[in-house]
């Protein structure tokens, strides 16, 4: 099944676009049964952790925006392992920027080697998933150069993570002021088959 990466700036409409795309691949949700008759789920993988009251409120608000038939999984670190074991029909992963921040905060990635291993595992899990995988991320490298080394490392690693996931994705969409711009598609440039 195809992988779609949705990127853009803060509050550009990425998550709304991802949910609408998931719903377009998921209606009606009861129709997704595998060969043995088991219902294949539509899953929202939330990477955010409620570190403070504002973030807890944001998480609750986002939950309310999703349709009732989305199964929500809160997975702040082990997304690769979760994807490898999952059989959902459609997965929305929101978002890579938060996932990388969690990896760094919990010291799951601390250097180039651990980052490369985590990035490779995620890309493999995404590429090998049997369902539609829709991934949200942020573009953070289009503005000022961060003042401290840890922030520069985060910016650089997120750019590399985004590029690696984009390489395994069949579609990449950039959201600008709520407007989706297709950067990469299965049909290639000008509607030609890629």
Buried (B, 14 or more C-beta within 10 A) or exposed (E): EEBBBBBBBEEBBBBBBBBEBBBEBBEEBEEBEEEEEEEBBBBBBBBBBEEEEEEEEEBEEBEEEBEEEBEBBEBBBEBBEBBBEBEBBBBBBBBBBBBBBBBBEEEBBEEEEEBBEBBEBBBBBBBEBEBBBBBBBBBBBEEEEBEEEEEEBBBBBBBBBBEBBBEBBBBBBBBEEEEBEEEBBEEEEEEEEE
